[in-house]
């Protein structure tokens, strides 16, 4: 079994209201040392075993076409044995 | 600058409707090889430089108290130089 772990973040400069809200909550509970919070997504895709380099291309394609919005989001991924 | 990268996933056995929807979308676009999809959160917390082991305890506390719901979610984190 192969697992693709995809990390999606908002591009720098894109406003992150959810991150701002989390930062506010942390500050109000006394964690003033937190300077910035950015909230993104983490997606795990599970596949049967197969050709790793083919799978990499496939996952990259899925990221571009469906999983992310390339205009406002960046992504990275890694594929591990599950 | 230190950055804590927090990865939050639903515990095994907890229903993940968002993951199910993403899987459905992937299948309908021809990516039938995807067996399972789980959607989680990825949070980046930025701090000034400081004591790493103190910071680890602090981030762990934040995860338990605010960032996650320990009943249905698991989390891991790492701290890197930013």
Backbone of each chain as nested JSON, in Angstrom:
{
  "chains": [
    {"id": "A", "residues": [
      {"number": 1, "name": "UNK", "atoms": {"N": [0.833, -1.189, 0.0], "CA": [0.0, 0.0, 0.0], "C": [0.873, 1.247, 0.0]}},
      {"number": 2, "name": "UNK", "atoms": {"N": [0.523, 2.219, -0.815], "CA": [1.274, 3.479, -0.856], "C": [0.364, 4.616, -0.403]}},
      {"number": 3, "name": "UNK", "atoms": {"N": [0.919, 5.507, 0.382], "CA": [0.127, 6.644, 0.871], "C": [0.78, 7.946, 0.408]}},
      {"number": 4, "name": "UNK", "atoms": {"N": [0.006, 8.768, -0.29], "CA": [0.482, 10.094, -0.681], "C": [0.002, 11.094, 0.364]}},
      {"number": 5, "name": "UNK", "atoms": {"N": [0.959, 11.8, 0.968], "CA": [0.621, 12.82, 1.961], "C": [0.773, 14.186, 1.313]}},
      {"number": 6, "name": "UNK", "atoms": {"N": [-0.341, 14.886, 1.177], "CA": [-0.352, 16.165, 0.465], "C": [-0.552, 17.305, 1.475]}},
      {"number": 7, "name": "UNK", "atoms": {"N": [0.344, 18.285, 1.429], "CA": [0.263, 19.444, 2.323], "C": [-0.082, 20.663, 1.495]}},
      {"number": 8, "name": "UNK", "atoms": {"N": [-1.183, 21.305, 1.838], "CA": [-1.65, 22.446, 1.052], "C": [-1.667, 23.696, 1.93]}},
      {"number": 9, "name": "UNK", "atoms": {"N": [-1.024, 24.74, 1.449], "CA": [-1.001, 25.996, 2.212], "C": [-1.448, 27.142, 1.312]}},
      {"number": 10, "name": "UNK", "atoms": {"N": [-1.946, 28.192, 1.926], "CA": [-2.252, 29.402, 1.165], "C": [-0.939, 30.055, 0.756]}},
      {"number": 11, "name": "UNK", "atoms": {"N": [-0.896, 30.603, -0.452], "CA": [0.295, 31.309, -0.896], "C": [0.571, 32.503, 0.021]}},
      {"number": 12, "name": "UNK", "atoms": {"N": [1.833, 32.868, 0.128], "CA": [2.203, 34.071, 0.882], "C": [1.445, 35.264, 0.33]}},
      {"number": 13, "name": "UNK", "atoms": {"N": [0.931, 36.105, 1.203], "CA": [0.239, 37.303, 0.742], "C": [-1.264, 37.119, 0.628]}},
      {"number": 14, "name": "UNK", "atoms": {"N": [-1.709, 35.852, 0.61], "CA": [-3.152, 35.601, 0.581], "C": [-3.675, 35.655, 2.02]}},
      {"number": 15, "name": "UNK", "atoms": {"N": [-4.712, 36.449, 2.217], "CA": [-5.285, 36.61, 3.557], "C": [-5.8, 35.277, 4.093]}},
      {"number": 16, "name": "UNK", "atoms": {"N": [-5.52, 35.008, 5.362], "CA": [-5.929, 33.746, 5.977], "C": [-6.792, 34.029, 7.21]}},
      {"number": 17, "name": "UNK", "atoms": {"N": [-8.094, 34.259, 7.024], "CA": [-8.963, 34.619, 8.146], "C": [-9.043, 33.528, 9.211]}},
      {"number": 18, "name": "UNK", "atoms": {"N": [-8.958, 32.261, 8.773], "CA": [-9.012, 31.164, 9.749], "C": [-7.763, 31.198, 10.642]}},
      {"number": 19, "name": "UNK", "atoms": {"N": [-6.614, 31.436, 10.017], "CA": [-5.373, 31.549, 10.787], "C": [-5.428, 32.708, 11.774]}},
      {"number": 20, "name": "UNK", "atoms": {"N": [-6.007, 33.813, 11.313], "CA": [-6.144, 34.998, 12.172], "C": [-7.027, 34.693, 13.38]}},
      {"number": 21, "name": "UNK", "atoms": {"N": [-8.106, 33.947, 13.14], "CA": [-9.011, 33.588, 14.23], "C": [-8.321, 32.679, 15.243]}},
      {"number": 22, "name": "UNK", "atoms": {"N": [-7.538, 31.72, 14.728], "CA": [-6.822, 30.803, 15.626], "C": [-5.793, 31.585, 16.437]}},
      {"number": 23, "name": "UNK", "atoms": {"N": [-5.089, 32.499, 15.792], "CA": [-4.11, 33.333, 16.501], "C": [-4.795, 34.135, 17.612]}},
      {"number": 24, "name": "UNK", "atoms": {"N": [-5.949, 34.704, 17.301], "CA": [-6.704, 35.45, 18.309], "C": [-7.074, 34.575, 19.498]}},
      {"number": 25, "name": "UNK", "atoms": {"N": [-7.511, 33.344, 19.194], "CA": [-7.894, 32.421, 20.269], "C": [-6.685, 32.075, 21.134]}},
      {"number": 26, "name": "UNK", "atoms": {"N": [-5.538, 31.825, 20.482], "CA": [-4.321, 31.482, 21.227], "C": [-3.891, 32.646, 22.112]}},
      {"number": 27, "name": "UNK", "atoms": {"N": [-3.916, 33.868, 21.567], "CA": [-3.528, 35.041, 22.352], "C": [-4.458, 35.228, 23.545]}},
      {"number": 28, "name": "UNK", "atoms": {"N": [-5.753, 35.048, 23.322], "CA": [-6.706, 35.304, 24.411], "C": [-6.555, 34.264, 25.514]}},
      {"number": 29, "name": "UNK", "atoms": {"N": [-5.921, 33.132, 25.199], "CA": [-5.67, 32.119, 26.234], "C": [-4.255, 32.216, 26.791]}},
      {"number": 30, "name": "UNK", "atoms": {"N": [-3.55, 33.286, 26.433], "CA": [-2.254, 33.541, 27.066], "C": [-1.043, 33.137, 26.245]}},
      {"number": 31, "name": "UNK", "atoms": {"N": [-1.257, 32.576, 25.058], "CA": [-0.11, 32.185, 24.235], "C": [0.304, 33.351, 23.336]}},
      {"number": 32, "name": "UNK", "atoms": {"N": [0.787, 34.397, 23.97], "CA": [1.124, 35.628, 23.25], "C": [2.359, 35.465, 22.37]}},
      {"number": 33, "name": "UNK", "atoms": {"N": [3.137, 34.418, 22.627], "CA": [4.389, 34.22, 21.888], "C": [4.168, 33.773, 20.447]}},
      {"number": 34, "name": "UNK", "atoms": {"N": [2.938, 33.416, 20.11], "CA": [2.642, 33.008, 18.729], "C": [2.572, 34.257, 17.855]}},
      {"number": 35, "name": "UNK", "atoms": {"N": [3.471, 34.344, 16.854], "CA": [3.545, 35.548, 16.023], "C": [2.599, 35.471, 14.829]}},
      {"number": 36, "name": "UNK", "atoms": {"N": [2.488, 34.279, 14.261], "CA": [1.627, 34.138, 13.09], "C": [1.075, 32.729, 13.027]}},
      {"number": 37, "name": "UNK", "atoms": {"N": [-0.14, 32.62, 12.501], "CA": [-0.755, 31.305, 12.312], "C": [-1.273, 31.218, 10.886]}},
      {"number": 38, "name": "UNK", "atoms": {"N": [-0.939, 30.125, 10.202], "CA": [-1.483, 29.876, 8.864], "C": [-2.137, 28.501, 8.898]}},
      {"number": 39, "name": "UNK", "atoms": {"N": [-3.36, 28.44, 8.413], "CA": [-4.078, 27.167, 8.429], "C": [-4.171, 26.62, 7.006]}},
      {"number": 40, "name": "UNK", "atoms": {"N": [-3.766, 25.384, 6.827], "CA": [-3.84, 24.747, 5.52], "C": [-4.542, 23.41, 5.607]}},
      {"number": 41, "name": "UNK", "atoms": {"N": [-4.389, 22.608, 4.565], "CA": [-5.024, 21.301, 4.533], "C": [-3.983, 20.204, 4.427]}},
      {"number": 42, "name": "UNK", "atoms": {"N": [-4.353, 19.054, 4.938], "CA": [-3.491, 17.888, 4.875], "C": [-4.35, 16.752, 4.337]}},
      {"number": 43, "name": "UNK", "atoms": {"N": [-3.984, 16.176, 3.207], "CA": [-4.804, 15.131, 2.59], "C": [-3.975, 13.862, 2.412]}},
      {"number": 44, "name": "UNK", "atoms": {"N": [-4.526, 12.739, 2.86], "CA": [-3.884, 11.441, 2.656], "C": [-4.638, 10.648, 1.603]}},
      {"number": 45, "name": "UNK", "atoms": {"N": [-3.93, 10.233, 0.561], "CA": [-4.523, 9.413, -0.491], "C": [-3.899, 8.023, -0.419]}},
      {"number": 46, "name": "UNK", "atoms": {"N": [-4.731, 6.983, -0.389], "CA": [-4.207, 5.618, -0.308], "C": [-4.34, 4.909, -1.656]}},
      {"number": 47, "name": "UNK", "atoms": {"N": [-3.262, 4.23, -2.055], "CA": [-3.232, 3.495, -3.326], "C": [-2.729, 2.075, -3.08]}},
      {"number": 48, "name": "UNK", "atoms": {"N": [-3.088, 1.169, -4.001], "CA": [-2.421, -0.136, -4.028], "C": [-0.962, 0.096, -4.408]}},
      {"number": 49, "name": "UNK", "atoms": {"N": [-0.101, -0.906, -4.139], "CA": [1.295, -0.788, -4.574], "C": [1.369, -0.632, -6.082]}},
      {"number": 50, "name": "UNK", "atoms": {"N": [2.375, 0.071, -6.553], "CA": [2.511, 0.273, -7.995], "C": [3.773, 1.041, -8.301]}},
      {"number": 51, "name": "UNK", "atoms": {"N": [3.896, 1.465, -9.52], "CA": [5.09, 2.188, -9.96], "C": [5.133, 3.581, -9.322]}},
      {"number": 52, "name": "UNK", "atoms": {"N": [6.231, 3.831, -8.595], "CA": [6.301, 5.04, -7.792], "C": [6.386, 6.308, -8.631]}},
      {"number": 53, "name": "UNK", "atoms": {"N": [7.154, 6.26, -9.718], "CA": [7.335, 7.507, -10.479], "C": [6.075, 7.829, -11.282]}},
      {"number": 54, "name": "UNK", "atoms": {"N": [5.369, 6.787, -11.737], "CA": [4.058, 7.001, -12.377], "C": [3.085, 7.619, -11.388]}},
      {"number": 55, "name": "UNK", "atoms": {"N": [3.109, 7.067, -10.152], "CA": [2.186, 7.544, -9.123], "C": [2.457, 9.002, -8.781]}},
      {"number": 56, "name": "UNK", "atoms": {"N": [3.746, 9.368, -8.734], "CA": [4.102, 10.766, -8.449], "C": [3.466, 11.709, -9.458]}},
      {"number": 57, "name": "UNK", "atoms": {"N": [3.577, 11.35, -10.739], "CA": [2.981, 12.196, -11.779], "C": [1.473, 12.291, -11.61]}},
      {"number": 58, "name": "UNK", "atoms": {"N": [0.873, 11.141, -11.28], "CA": [-0.58, 11.072, -11.103], "C": [-1.033, 11.978, -9.95]}},
      {"number": 59, "name": "UNK", "atoms": {"N": [-0.33, 11.865, -8.831], "CA": [-0.713, 12.658, -7.654], "C": [-0.532, 14.151, -7.946]}},
      {"number": 60, "name": "UNK", "atoms": {"N": [0.549, 14.478, -8.647], "CA": [0.784, 15.873, -9.008], "C": [-0.378, 16.403, -9.855]}},
      {"number": 61, "name": "UNK", "atoms": {"N": [-0.83, 15.568, -10.773], "CA": [-1.96, 15.934, -11.634], "C": [-3.243, 16.134, -10.813]}},
      {"number": 62, "name": "UNK", "atoms": {"N": [-3.485, 15.218, -9.879], "CA": [-4.673, 15.351, -9.009], "C": [-4.617, 16.646, -8.201]}},
      {"number": 63, "name": "UNK", "atoms": {"N": [-3.418, 16.959, -7.702], "CA": [-3.252, 18.193, -6.917], "C": [-3.629, 19.399, -7.773]}},
      {"number": 64, "name": "UNK", "atoms": {"N": [-3.089, 19.438, -8.985], "CA": [-3.322, 20.582, -9.868], "C": [-4.777, 20.687, -10.29]}},
      {"number": 65, "name": "UNK", "atoms": {"N": [-5.389, 19.529, -10.602], "CA": [-6.733, 19.549, -11.171], "C": [-7.849, 19.641, -10.137]}},
      {"number": 66, "name": "UNK", "atoms": {"N": [-7.667, 18.978, -8.98], "CA": [-8.796, 18.838, -8.061], "C": [-8.502, 19.275, -6.631]}},
      {"number": 67, "name": "UNK", "atoms": {"N": [-7.343, 18.854, -6.12], "CA": [-7.137, 19.013, -4.68], "C": [-6.797, 20.434, -4.258]}},
      {"number": 68, "name": "UNK", "atoms": {"N": [-6.204, 21.205, -5.152], "CA": [-5.813, 22.562, -4.761], "C": [-6.362, 23.591, -5.75]}},
      {"number": 69, "name": "UNK", "atoms": {"N": [-6.355, 24.813, -5.306], "CA": [-6.632, 25.943, -6.178], "C": [-5.29, 26.637, -6.445]}},
      {"number": 70, "name": "UNK", "atoms": {"N": [-4.68, 26.366, -7.596], "CA": [-3.298, 26.828, -7.849], "C": [-3.144, 28.348, -7.848]}},
      {"number": 71, "name": "UNK", "atoms": {"N": [-4.255, 29.057, -7.937], "CA": [-4.161, 30.519, -7.929], "C": [-3.829, 31.046, -6.536]}},
      {"number": 72, "name": "UNK", "atoms": {"N": [-4.409, 30.419, -5.511], "CA": [-4.176, 30.924, -4.152], "C": [-3.437, 29.938, -3.246]}},
      {"number": 73, "name": "UNK", "atoms": {"N": [-3.221, 28.701, -3.72], "CA": [-2.626, 27.696, -2.833], "C": [-1.337, 27.097, -3.405]}},
      {"number": 74, "name": "UNK", "atoms": {"N": [-0.41, 26.796, -2.492], "CA": [0.781, 26.01, -2.824], "C": [0.602, 24.603, -2.264]}},
      {"number": 75, "name": "UNK", "atoms": {"N": [1.31, 23.63, -2.832], "CA": [1.239, 22.288, -2.263], "C": [2.577, 21.577, -2.397]}},
      {"number": 76, "name": "UNK", "atoms": {"N": [2.797, 20.656, -1.493], "CA": [3.899, 19.713, -1.623], "C": [3.328, 18.354, -1.257]}},
      {"number": 77, "name": "UNK", "atoms": {"N": [3.979, 17.284, -1.71], "CA": [3.53, 15.964, -1.271], "C": [4.693, 15.0, -1.202]}},
      {"number": 78, "name": "UNK", "atoms": {"N": [4.502, 13.944, -0.437], "CA": [5.48, 12.857, -0.381], "C": [4.696, 11.556, -0.438]}},
      {"number": 79, "name": "UNK", "atoms": {"N": [5.341, 10.509, -0.932], "CA": [4.675, 9.208, -1.01], "C": [5.431, 8.235, -0.13]}},
      {"number": 80, "name": "UNK", "atoms": {"N": [4.709, 7.593, 0.787], "CA": [5.355, 6.665, 1.728], "C": [4.666, 5.303, 1.662]}},
      {"number": 81, "name": "UNK", "atoms": {"N": [5.394, 4.269, 2.101], "CA": [4.79, 2.931, 2.223], "C": [3.834, 2.942, 3.415]}},
      {"number": 82, "name": "UNK", "atoms": {"N": [2.669, 2.34, 3.247], "CA": [1.688, 2.372, 4.353], "C": [1.531, 1.025, 5.025]}}
    ]},
    {"id": "B", "residues": [
      {"number": 1, "name": "UNK", "atoms": {"N": [13.847, 32.603, 13.893], "CA": [12.422, 32.305, 13.847], "C": [12.209, 30.789, 13.855]}},
      {"number": 2, "name": "UNK", "atoms": {"N": [11.255, 30.333, 14.633], "CA": [10.942, 28.896, 14.673], "C": [9.518, 28.681, 14.172]}},
      {"number": 3, "name": "UNK", "atoms": {"N": [9.351, 27.643, 13.393], "CA": [8.018, 27.34, 12.868], "C": [7.595, 25.952, 13.327]}},
      {"number": 4, "name": "UNK", "atoms": {"N": [6.434, 25.887, 13.996], "CA": [5.865, 24.593, 14.374], "C": [4.877, 24.179, 13.298]}},
      {"number": 5, "name": "UNK", "atoms": {"N": [5.112, 23.003, 12.718], "CA": [4.203, 22.48, 11.702], "C": [3.365, 21.383, 12.333]}},
      {"number": 6, "name": "UNK", "atoms": {"N": [2.072, 21.634, 12.422], "CA": [1.161, 20.708, 13.12], "C": [0.277, 20.003, 12.094]}},
      {"number": 7, "name": "UNK", "atoms": {"N": [0.272, 18.674, 12.144], "CA": [-0.546, 17.867, 11.231], "C": [-1.674, 17.223, 12.036]}},
      {"number": 8, "name": "UNK", "atoms": {"N": [-2.901, 17.492, 11.646], "CA": [-4.056, 16.991, 12.398], "C": [-4.87, 16.064, 11.502]}},
      {"number": 9, "name": "UNK", "atoms": {"N": [-5.143, 14.866, 11.975], "CA": [-5.954, 13.916, 11.208], "C": [-7.086, 13.404, 12.076]}},
      {"number": 10, "name": "UNK", "atoms": {"N": [-8.152, 12.973, 11.43], "CA": [-9.219, 12.302, 12.167], "C": [-8.72, 10.937, 12.61]}},
      {"number": 11, "name": "UNK", "atoms": {"N": [-9.104, 10.515, 13.811], "CA": [-8.723, 9.186, 14.281], "C": [-9.308, 8.126, 13.357]}},
      {"number": 12, "name": "UNK", "atoms": {"N": [-8.626, 6.977, 13.299], "CA": [-9.152, 5.847, 12.536], "C": [-10.548, 5.498, 13.053]}},
      {"number": 13, "name": "UNK", "atoms": {"N": [-11.455, 5.217, 12.139], "CA": [-12.797, 4.82, 12.573], "C": [-13.768, 5.975, 12.627]}},
      {"number": 14, "name": "UNK", "atoms": {"N": [-13.237, 7.205, 12.653], "CA": [-14.12, 8.379, 12.642], "C": [-14.483, 8.677, 11.183]}},
      {"number": 15, "name": "UNK", "atoms": {"N": [-15.775, 8.799, 10.933], "CA": [-16.266, 9.047, 9.574], "C": [-15.713, 10.37, 9.036]}},
      {"number": 16, "name": "UNK", "atoms": {"N": [-15.283, 10.361, 7.774], "CA": [-14.689, 11.546, 7.177], "C": [-15.461, 11.915, 5.894]}},
      {"number": 17, "name": "UNK", "atoms": {"N": [-16.57, 12.631, 6.041], "CA": [-17.408, 12.947, 4.872], "C": [-16.678, 13.781, 3.826]}},
      {"number": 18, "name": "UNK", "atoms": {"N": [-15.789, 14.659, 4.27], "CA": [-15.039, 15.483, 3.318], "C": [-14.114, 14.596, 2.472]}},
      {"number": 19, "name": "UNK", "atoms": {"N": [-13.455, 13.643, 3.128], "CA": [-12.603, 12.702, 2.412], "C": [-13.402, 11.881, 1.415]}},
      {"number": 20, "name": "UNK", "atoms": {"N": [-14.592, 11.475, 1.831], "CA": [-15.465, 10.689, 0.958], "C": [-15.847, 11.5, -0.282]}},
      {"number": 21, "name": "UNK", "atoms": {"N": [-16.151, 12.771, -0.082], "CA": [-16.531, 13.643, -1.197], "C": [-15.364, 13.82, -2.17]}},
      {"number": 22, "name": "UNK", "atoms": {"N": [-14.16, 14.012, -1.609], "CA": [-12.978, 14.178, -2.47], "C": [-12.732, 12.891, -3.258]}},
      {"number": 23, "name": "UNK", "atoms": {"N": [-12.863, 11.746, -2.588], "CA": [-12.684, 10.459, -3.273], "C": [-13.688, 10.331, -4.424]}},
      {"number": 24, "name": "UNK", "atoms": {"N": [-14.941, 10.695, -4.16], "CA": [-15.959, 10.646, -5.202], "C": [-15.597, 11.526, -6.393]}},
      {"number": 25, "name": "UNK", "atoms": {"N": [-15.095, 12.718, -6.102], "CA": [-14.704, 13.641, -7.173], "C": [-13.553, 13.067, -7.982]}},
      {"number": 26, "name": "UNK", "atoms": {"N": [-12.569, 12.481, -7.285], "CA": [-11.42, 11.891, -7.984], "C": [-11.869, 10.718, -8.874]}},
      {"number": 27, "name": "UNK", "atoms": {"N": [-12.728, 9.866, -8.336], "CA": [-13.211, 8.722, -9.12], "C": [-13.973, 9.198, -10.348]}},
      {"number": 28, "name": "UNK", "atoms": {"N": [-14.823, 10.199, -10.164], "CA": [-15.641, 10.652, -11.297], "C": [-14.781, 11.299, -12.38]}},
      {"number": 29, "name": "UNK", "atoms": {"N": [-13.568, 11.712, -12.03], "CA": [-12.662, 12.268, -13.04], "C": [-11.67, 11.228, -13.551]}},
      {"number": 30, "name": "UNK", "atoms": {"N": [-11.887, 9.97, -13.177], "CA": [-11.097, 8.89, -13.766], "C": [-9.965, 8.375, -12.899]}},
      {"number": 31, "name": "UNK", "atoms": {"N": [-9.777, 8.946, -11.72], "CA": [-8.694, 8.468, -10.832], "C": [-9.225, 7.346, -9.936]}},
      {"number": 32, "name": "UNK", "atoms": {"N": [-9.581, 6.232, -10.574], "CA": [-10.204, 5.108, -9.864], "C": [-9.212, 4.407, -8.947]}},
      {"number": 33, "name": "UNK", "atoms": {"N": [-7.924, 4.634, -9.16], "CA": [-6.907, 3.928, -8.37], "C": [-6.804, 4.425, -6.921]}},
      {"number": 34, "name": "UNK", "atoms": {"N": [-7.457, 5.542, -6.634], "CA": [-7.443, 6.056, -5.256], "C": [-8.376, 5.21, -4.392]}},
      {"number": 35, "name": "UNK", "atoms": {"N": [-7.827, 4.534, -3.384], "CA": [-8.618, 3.621, -2.561], "C": [-9.294, 4.344, -1.403]}},
      {"number": 36, "name": "UNK", "atoms": {"N": [-8.594, 5.298, -0.824], "CA": [-9.167, 6.004, 0.325], "C": [-8.62, 7.414, 0.375]}},
      {"number": 37, "name": "UNK", "atoms": {"N": [-9.436, 8.339, 0.875], "CA": [-8.993, 9.724, 1.055], "C": [-9.378, 10.161, 2.467]}},
      {"number": 38, "name": "UNK", "atoms": {"N": [-8.408, 10.734, 3.172], "CA": [-8.688, 11.306, 4.492], "C": [-8.227, 12.763, 4.448]}},
      {"number": 39, "name": "UNK", "atoms": {"N": [-9.097, 13.652, 4.896], "CA": [-8.755, 15.075, 4.881], "C": [-8.512, 15.556, 6.305]}},
      {"number": 40, "name": "UNK", "atoms": {"N": [-7.381, 16.194, 6.495], "CA": [-7.047, 16.715, 7.818], "C": [-6.649, 18.179, 7.736]}},
      {"number": 41, "name": "UNK", "atoms": {"N": [-6.038, 18.668, 8.793], "CA": [-5.608, 20.064, 8.816], "C": [-4.099, 20.16, 8.969]}},
      {"number": 42, "name": "UNK", "atoms": {"N": [-3.573, 21.25, 8.456], "CA": [-2.148, 21.516, 8.576], "C": [-2.024, 22.951, 9.091]}},
      {"number": 43, "name": "UNK", "atoms": {"N": [-1.404, 23.124, 10.242], "CA": [-1.31, 24.456, 10.846], "C": [0.149, 24.826, 11.07]}},
      {"number": 44, "name": "UNK", "atoms": {"N": [0.527, 26.025, 10.639], "CA": [1.876, 26.54, 10.881], "C": [1.822, 27.659, 11.911]}},
      {"number": 45, "name": "UNK", "atoms": {"N": [2.585, 27.483, 12.987], "CA": [2.677, 28.503, 14.035], "C": [4.08, 29.091, 13.999]}},
      {"number": 46, "name": "UNK", "atoms": {"N": [4.188, 30.407, 13.949], "CA": [5.496, 31.053, 13.896], "C": [5.84, 31.681, 15.25]}},
      {"number": 47, "name": "UNK", "atoms": {"N": [7.07, 31.445, 15.699], "CA": [7.557, 31.985, 16.982], "C": [8.898, 32.679, 16.775]}},
      {"number": 48, "name": "UNK", "atoms": {"N": [9.228, 33.587, 17.706], "CA": [10.597, 34.091, 17.771], "C": [11.504, 32.939, 18.202]}},
      {"number": 49, "name": "UNK", "atoms": {"N": [12.82, 33.074, 17.977], "CA": [13.741, 32.056, 18.455], "C": [13.632, 31.908, 19.967]}},
      {"number": 50, "name": "UNK", "atoms": {"N": [13.866, 30.711, 20.45], "CA": [13.783, 30.498, 21.892], "C": [14.169, 29.07, 22.227]}},
      {"number": 51, "name": "UNK", "atoms": {"N": [13.943, 28.694, 23.456], "CA": [14.293, 27.355, 23.923], "C": [13.401, 26.308, 23.253]}},
      {"number": 52, "name": "UNK", "atoms": {"N": [14.055, 25.348, 22.558], "CA": [13.312, 24.403, 21.74], "C": [12.478, 23.436, 22.573]}},
      {"number": 53, "name": "UNK", "atoms": {"N": [13.04, 22.973, 23.704], "CA": [12.289, 21.947, 24.44], "C": [11.113, 22.58, 25.19]}},
      {"number": 54, "name": "UNK", "atoms": {"N": [11.3, 23.824, 25.632], "CA": [10.171, 24.565, 26.23], "C": [9.076, 24.766, 25.19]}},
      {"number": 55, "name": "UNK", "atoms": {"N": [9.499, 25.13, 23.976], "CA": [8.543, 25.402, 22.908], "C": [7.758, 24.145, 22.552]}},
      {"number": 56, "name": "UNK", "atoms": {"N": [8.456, 22.996, 22.533], "CA": [7.77, 21.735, 22.246], "C": [6.626, 21.485, 23.221]}},
      {"number": 57, "name": "UNK", "atoms": {"N": [6.909, 21.698, 24.511], "CA": [5.866, 21.5, 25.517], "C": [4.7, 22.459, 25.285]}},
      {"number": 58, "name": "UNK", "atoms": {"N": [5.057, 23.694, 24.967], "CA": [4.044, 24.732, 24.742], "C": [3.149, 24.367, 23.554]}},
      {"number": 59, "name": "UNK", "atoms": {"N": [3.763, 23.964, 22.453], "CA": [2.985, 23.624, 21.25], "C": [2.095, 22.412, 21.532]}},
      {"number": 60, "name": "UNK", "atoms": {"N": [2.638, 21.45, 22.264], "CA": [1.844, 20.265, 22.613], "C": [0.606, 20.679, 23.406]}},
      {"number": 61, "name": "UNK", "atoms": {"N": [0.814, 21.612, 24.336], "CA": [-0.296, 22.121, 25.161], "C": [-1.338, 22.835, 24.284]}},
      {"number": 62, "name": "UNK", "atoms": {"N": [-0.857, 23.668, 23.359], "CA": [-1.777, 24.371, 22.45], "C": [-2.597, 23.375, 21.63]}},
      {"number": 63, "name": "UNK", "atoms": {"N": [-1.923, 22.313, 21.155], "CA": [-2.626, 21.296, 20.362], "C": [-3.736, 20.668, 21.185]}},
      {"number": 64, "name": "UNK", "atoms": {"N": [-3.391, 20.298, 22.412], "CA": [-4.378, 19.621, 23.27], "C": [-5.525, 20.553, 23.634]}},
      {"number": 65, "name": "UNK", "atoms": {"N": [-5.198, 21.818, 23.951], "CA": [-6.217, 22.724, 24.483], "C": [-7.059, 23.386, 23.404]}},
      {"number": 66, "name": "UNK", "atoms": {"N": [-6.446, 23.74, 22.26], "CA": [-7.148, 24.608, 21.312], "C": [-7.17, 24.068, 19.887]}},
      {"number": 67, "name": "UNK", "atoms": {"N": [-6.03, 23.59, 19.417], "CA": [-5.934, 23.318, 17.978], "C": [-6.639, 22.042, 17.547]}},
      {"number": 68, "name": "UNK", "atoms": {"N": [-6.752, 21.076, 18.457], "CA": [-7.38, 19.814, 18.066], "C": [-8.515, 19.45, 19.014]}},
      {"number": 69, "name": "UNK", "atoms": {"N": [-9.332, 18.535, 18.557], "CA": [-10.342, 17.912, 19.41], "C": [-9.843, 16.498, 19.71]}},
      {"number": 70, "name": "UNK", "atoms": {"N": [-9.243, 16.303, 20.903], "CA": [-8.556, 15.039, 21.187], "C": [-9.479, 13.819, 21.156]}},
      {"number": 71, "name": "UNK", "atoms": {"N": [-10.781, 14.045, 21.192], "CA": [-11.707, 12.904, 21.176], "C": [-11.771, 12.28, 19.777]}},
      {"number": 72, "name": "UNK", "atoms": {"N": [-11.725, 13.108, 18.764], "CA": [-11.855, 12.561, 17.408], "C": [-10.61, 12.772, 16.533]}},
      {"number": 73, "name": "UNK", "atoms": {"N": [-9.63, 13.536, 17.039], "CA": [-8.482, 13.848, 16.189], "C": [-7.149, 13.423, 16.8]}},
      {"number": 74, "name": "UNK", "atoms": {"N": [-6.227, 13.006, 15.926], "CA": [-4.829, 12.772, 16.307], "C": [-3.986, 13.908, 15.76]}},
      {"number": 75, "name": "UNK", "atoms": {"N": [-2.828, 14.144, 16.357], "CA": [-1.951, 15.176, 15.803], "C": [-0.489, 14.781, 15.987]}},
      {"number": 76, "name": "UNK", "atoms": {"N": [0.335, 15.306, 15.106], "CA": [1.775, 15.242, 15.297], "C": [2.3, 16.617, 14.924]}},
      {"number": 77, "name": "UNK", "atoms": {"N": [3.485, 16.966, 15.419], "CA": [4.069, 18.233, 14.986], "C": [5.585, 18.144, 14.97]}},
      {"number": 78, "name": "UNK", "atoms": {"N": [6.177, 19.043, 14.219], "CA": [7.632, 19.164, 14.202], "C": [7.951, 20.647, 14.253]}},
      {"number": 79, "name": "UNK", "atoms": {"N": [9.12, 20.981, 14.782], "CA": [9.519, 22.38, 14.859], "C": [10.772, 22.576, 14.014]}},
      {"number": 80, "name": "UNK", "atoms": {"N": [10.714, 23.519, 13.084], "CA": [11.852, 23.756, 12.185], "C": [12.283, 25.224, 12.244]}},
      {"number": 81, "name": "UNK", "atoms": {"N": [13.532, 25.48, 11.86], "CA": [14.009, 26.856, 11.732], "C": [13.344, 27.486, 10.51]}},
      {"number": 82, "name": "UNK", "atoms": {"N": [12.885, 28.722, 10.64], "CA": [12.183, 29.346, 9.514], "C": [13.019, 30.43, 8.867]}}
    ]}
  ]
}
